Amino acid sequence: MNNKLIDFFDFNLHDTNMKKEFMAGLTTFFAVVYIIAVNSSILADSGMPREATVISTILASSLGCIIIAFYSNTPLVMIPGMGVNAMFTYTIVNNLGLSWQSALGTVMMAGIIFAITAFTPLGNILKEAIPDSLKDSISVGIGLLLTVLGLQKSGLIVLSPTSFGALGKLSSFNVQMSILILIIAIILFAKNVPGNFLITIVVGTLLSILTGINSVDSSQGFKFSLGNYSSIFMKLSFKDILTVPFWVGSLSLAMVLIFSNIGVINAYVNGMLKSPEKYDKSFKANALSALSCGLLGTSPTVTSAESAAGIAAGGKTGFTSLTTAVLFLLSIPFIPFIKLIPDNAVAPIFIIIGYLMLQNISAINFKDVTEGIPAFLTIAVIPFSSDIVNGMAFGFIAYPILKLFSGKKSQVKPALYVIALLFCIYFILKAKF
């Protein structure tokens, strides 16, 4: 069996071995396992049962890792995307008004659009058409949105009727505990402690339980049944398929999936792994993984930013991803413990991920107004409107307009004009509901 795996993943060609790949997979798992708690927390805000979304997160992550392992033989790791899950809950369900069942329908439709893009020449056309400044600005905007959500979940920022937000009550013990957990998270992250996100969640949960501020009823916390998963498995709905919100959600989700994966995969496969020949298969594997998520009952998977942890640890083949997939499945018996995790234990993860995503701002050339202003609009509108699509729309419309009237129309690919037109139509349609 070992020899077959060695031959399939071609360890000799990649100058690696099973032990090194296994350790890389283990490293990646501890870097991304936080997603089980964080993703289920976000999906629960859409009305989906928390316990069931824990299972769907695990299954989608495991299946995605298996697909990427065997289809592209790369050490990339697939998990429900941070930012994409926020779009599912806070944009498609809360803003567009769809039920979570219909939102899962948009996930399936977005997966289909993503797959069509990935398996046709359209994928390369879009890859070349989207300017780097807009790709980076989307990441920055989503990072700021996640930071705001993290601050709200921790109680450090509260909604205010007279302003965008206000500082929470620092005299509140719950807020004080949130600050303590955030400090612990930042210290662990700054010292690059392996599994720092997981440690933060565990410590934060224990502190919340011991101090009595955990909102979860611990007397019921250890009851668990896989049967609860049936409440969301295959429960996607297409009853709203003829409505504008359904298609706004589907197309917007598809665009985020396509553009975000183009950037991340390019950075890891072409950059860190120096294997540009694996880009196409990796992109297609991402599409196949996302396609399964609507059926499994979760927001779409993407290539995780934490894939870098496994690559840095020496992972070069799909065996790294396969190891992570198996570890995700082995985490199922620990679901009863995951149910006990409160919001203030996962809030620091949102904030730190926001910080990481914000770093992309350094790559944007703000001295060139035709690049800087569209990027700025994208970055500003996403968190202030709590809507990723709105920010993308402003940026993608402004970019070709500024280039056109600045005598730089040659810098705009024809496909970008089409995308800008689609976003204009999106605003027109949105104004009608």
Secondary structure as UniProt FT lines:
FT   HELIX           2..8
FT   TURN            9..15
FT   HELIX           18..32
FT   TURN            33..34
FT   HELIX           35..44
FT   TURN            45..47
FT   HELIX           50..72
FT   STRAND          78..80
FT   TURN            82..83
FT   HELIX           84..86
FT   HELIX           87..93
FT   TURN            94..96
FT   HELIX           100..118
FT   HELIX           122..129
FT   HELIX           132..154
FT   STRAND          157..160
FT   TURN            161..162
FT   STRAND          163..167
FT   TURN            170..171
FT   HELIX           173..190
FT   TURN            191..192
FT   TURN            194..195
FT   HELIX           196..211
FT   TURN            218..222
FT   HELIX           226..231
FT   TURN            232..234
FT   TURN            239..242
FT   HELIX           244..265
FT   HELIX           266..272
FT   HELIX           276..278
FT   HELIX           279..296
FT   STRAND          301..303
FT   TURN            305..306
FT   HELIX           307..312
FT   TURN            313..314
FT   HELIX           318..330
FT   HELIX           332..334
FT   HELIX           335..338
FT   TURN            339..340
FT   HELIX           343..358
FT   HELIX           359..363
FT   TURN            366..367
FT   HELIX           369..385
FT   HELIX           388..405
FT   TURN            406..407
FT   HELIX           409..411
FT   HELIX           414..430
FT   TURN            431..432
//
